[in-house]
């Protein structure tokens, strides 16, 4: 009789335990790898709306370049950007420029970061542009205007880009009349196209060994 009572009690305990609702909660997995790679600027990135550029640090820019998958550097290679001494500065004036030394974006690329080296003045209202047509035509603005910045190297990230290139992609940028950009003299390179003003067609092209210091990061795998 005692065995029957004990068995019945054990069965009741097992039934009651199995009927309890789980109180375990699962933390959502963060899918925005840009957010995860940011440190100093993470709060600003979280707070800003989709389609806006924010300024970040050099360390964060480099972390994005090496930490995301399938990253391509557009406009200027990293070797040309870092390994040659600065030669001089651009002319002042409102211009749109696209370097044409082979640093393009593969089909299906999302541009998500940008850096530029300013020699003098204040670069206010600057824009990043992308074309899937050619180095001279088909450009459109990507995201908001860049945050205003002055002399020195500046780094930016774009939140929530959903626009991928539909063919080989080209990077261009518009800089303010009050600013000048650093460039390097690199023999055998220095092909670029440009237009006067904030334009989406660049009618003038030249080759004079001048490599302007502006670079974009893109990826063919959307990771945010």
C-alpha positions as CSV (number, residue, x, y, z in Angstrom):
1,X,0.0,0.0,0.0
2,X,2.8,2.4,0.8
3,X,4.4,1.7,-2.6
4,X,1.2,2.6,-4.3
5,X,0.9,5.9,-2.4
6,X,4.5,6.8,-3.1
7,X,4.2,6.0,-6.8
8,X,1.1,8.2,-7.0
9,X,2.8,11.1,-5.3
10,X,5.8,10.9,-7.5
11,X,3.6,10.8,-10.6
12,X,1.8,14.0,-9.4
13,X,5.1,15.7,-8.8
14,X,6.3,14.9,-12.3
15,X,3.1,16.1,-13.9
16,X,3.2,19.4,-11.9
17,X,6.8,20.0,-12.9
18,X,6.2,19.3,-16.6
19,X,3.3,21.7,-16.6
20,X,5.3,24.7,-15.2
21,X,5.9,27.4,-17.8
22,X,9.6,28.1,-18.6
23,X,10.8,31.4,-17.2
24,X,14.0,31.3,-19.2
25,X,14.4,34.3,-21.6
26,X,16.5,34.3,-24.7
27,X,18.5,37.4,-25.6
28,X,18.0,38.4,-29.2
29,X,21.1,37.9,-31.4
30,X,22.5,41.2,-32.6
31,X,22.6,41.1,-36.5
32,X,24.0,44.6,-37.1
33,X,27.8,43.9,-37.4
34,X,28.5,47.6,-37.9
35,X,27.0,48.3,-34.4
36,X,29.1,45.5,-32.9
37,X,32.3,46.9,-34.4
38,X,31.7,50.4,-33.0
39,X,32.9,51.4,-29.6
40,X,33.3,55.1,-29.0
41,X,30.6,56.0,-31.6
42,X,28.2,53.1,-30.9
43,X,25.7,55.3,-28.9
44,X,25.6,57.9,-31.7
45,X,25.1,55.1,-34.3
46,X,22.2,53.7,-32.3
47,X,20.5,57.0,-31.9
48,X,20.8,58.3,-35.5
49,X,18.1,57.5,-38.1
50,X,18.6,55.2,-41.1
51,X,20.2,56.9,-44.0
52,X,22.4,59.2,-41.9
53,X,26.2,59.4,-41.8
54,X,27.9,59.8,-38.5
55,X,31.6,60.5,-37.8
56,X,33.6,57.7,-36.2
57,X,37.2,57.1,-35.1
58,X,40.1,55.8,-37.2
59,X,40.2,52.7,-35.1
60,X,36.5,52.0,-35.7
61,X,36.9,52.6,-39.5
62,X,39.7,50.0,-39.5
63,X,37.7,47.6,-37.4
64,X,34.9,47.8,-39.9
65,X,37.3,47.3,-42.8
66,X,38.8,44.1,-41.3
67,X,35.8,42.8,-39.2
68,X,33.0,42.7,-41.8
69,X,32.8,40.1,-44.6
70,X,33.6,40.7,-48.3
71,X,34.9,44.3,-47.8
72,X,36.2,46.2,-50.8
73,X,38.0,49.6,-50.6
74,X,36.7,52.0,-53.3
75,X,38.2,55.2,-54.8
76,X,41.7,54.7,-53.4
77,X,43.5,51.6,-52.3
78,X,44.8,51.4,-48.7
79,X,48.4,51.2,-49.9
80,X,48.0,54.5,-51.9
81,X,46.2,56.1,-49.1
82,X,48.7,55.3,-46.4
83,X,52.1,54.4,-47.8
84,X,53.0,57.6,-49.8
85,X,53.7,61.0,-48.3
86,X,51.1,63.7,-48.9
87,X,52.2,65.9,-51.8
88,X,49.9,68.9,-51.9
89,X,46.3,70.0,-51.8
90,X,43.4,70.4,-54.2
91,X,42.2,73.7,-55.5
92,X,39.5,75.4,-53.5
93,X,36.0,75.4,-55.0
94,X,32.9,73.3,-55.0
95,X,33.7,70.2,-56.9
96,X,32.6,66.6,-57.3
97,X,35.5,64.1,-57.9
98,X,35.8,60.4,-58.7
99,X,39.2,58.7,-58.7
100,X,39.6,56.3,-61.6
101,X,42.6,54.1,-60.7
102,X,40.8,50.8,-60.6
103,X,39.5,50.8,-57.0
104,X,35.9,50.1,-57.8
105,X,33.1,48.2,-56.1
106,X,31.9,44.7,-57.3
107,X,28.3,44.3,-58.5
108,X,25.9,44.1,-55.6
109,X,28.0,46.2,-53.3
110,X,26.7,48.3,-50.4
111,X,28.8,51.3,-49.5
112,X,28.8,51.8,-45.7
113,X,31.9,53.8,-44.7
114,X,34.0,56.7,-46.0
115,X,37.1,58.5,-45.1
116,X,38.7,61.8,-46.3
117,X,41.8,63.9,-45.6
118,X,41.1,67.6,-45.4
119,X,44.0,70.0,-45.7
120,X,42.3,73.3,-44.9
121,X,39.0,74.9,-44.4
122,X,35.6,73.6,-43.3
123,X,34.0,70.8,-45.3
124,X,30.3,71.6,-44.8
125,X,27.5,69.9,-46.8
126,X,29.9,67.3,-48.3
127,X,28.2,64.3,-50.0
128,X,29.1,60.8,-50.9
129,X,27.9,59.6,-54.3
130,X,27.7,56.2,-56.0
131,X,27.2,55.2,-59.7
132,X,26.6,51.8,-61.3
133,X,27.0,53.2,-64.7
134,X,30.5,54.6,-65.2
135,X,33.1,56.8,-63.5
136,X,31.7,59.8,-65.3
137,X,27.9,59.4,-65.2
138,X,25.0,58.0,-63.3
139,X,25.8,59.2,-59.8
140,X,23.3,59.7,-57.0
141,X,23.7,60.9,-53.4
142,X,24.1,58.1,-50.9
143,X,22.6,59.0,-47.5
144,X,22.6,62.4,-45.8
145,X,25.3,65.0,-46.1
146,X,28.4,64.2,-44.1
147,X,28.7,65.8,-40.7
148,X,30.7,69.1,-41.0
149,X,34.4,68.5,-40.5
150,X,37.6,70.5,-40.8
151,X,41.4,70.0,-41.1
152,X,42.7,66.4,-40.7
153,X,41.6,62.9,-41.4
154,X,37.9,62.1,-40.9
155,X,36.0,58.8,-40.8
156,X,32.3,58.2,-41.3
157,X,29.8,55.3,-41.3
158,X,26.4,55.2,-42.9
159,X,23.5,53.6,-41.0
160,X,21.2,51.2,-42.8
161,X,22.2,51.4,-46.5
162,X,19.8,49.3,-48.6
163,X,21.0,50.4,-52.0
164,X,23.4,48.0,-53.7
165,X,25.3,48.7,-57.0
166,X,23.7,47.0,-59.9
167,X,27.0,46.7,-61.8
168,X,30.6,47.7,-61.1
169,X,30.3,50.6,-58.7
170,X,32.1,53.9,-58.7
171,X,32.7,56.3,-55.7
172,X,32.5,60.1,-56.0
173,X,32.2,62.8,-53.4
174,X,31.4,66.5,-53.3
175,X,33.4,68.8,-51.1
176,X,32.7,72.4,-50.1
177,X,34.2,75.5,-51.7
178,X,35.7,76.5,-48.4
179,X,37.8,73.3,-48.1
180,X,40.7,71.6,-49.8
181,X,41.6,67.9,-49.9
182,X,45.1,66.4,-49.5
183,X,46.4,64.4,-52.4
184,X,49.5,62.3,-53.2
185,X,51.6,62.2,-56.3
186,X,51.9,58.6,-57.5
187,X,53.4,58.1,-61.0
188,X,51.4,55.8,-63.2
189,X,48.2,56.6,-61.3
190,X,46.2,59.8,-60.8
191,X,43.3,59.3,-63.2
192,X,40.2,61.1,-62.1
193,X,37.0,62.7,-63.4
194,X,35.4,65.8,-61.9
195,X,32.7,68.4,-62.4
196,X,32.2,71.8,-61.0
197,X,29.6,72.0,-58.3
198,X,27.3,69.3,-56.7
199,X,26.8,67.3,-59.9
200,X,26.0,63.7,-60.9
201,X,27.8,63.9,-64.3
202,X,31.6,64.5,-64.3
203,X,32.4,65.9,-67.7
204,X,36.1,66.5,-67.2
205,X,38.8,63.8,-66.9
206,X,42.6,64.0,-66.4
207,X,45.7,62.0,-65.7
208,X,48.4,63.9,-63.7
209,X,49.6,61.4,-61.0
210,X,47.3,63.0,-58.5
211,X,45.5,60.6,-56.1
212,X,43.0,62.4,-53.9
213,X,42.7,61.0,-50.3
214,X,39.1,59.8,-50.1
215,X,38.1,56.2,-49.8
216,X,34.9,54.2,-49.3
217,X,34.3,50.8,-47.8
218,X,31.7,48.5,-49.3
219,X,30.5,44.9,-49.0
220,X,28.5,42.5,-51.1
221,X,27.0,41.0,-48.0
222,X,24.5,43.2,-46.2
223,X,25.4,42.8,-42.5
224,X,23.1,45.2,-40.7
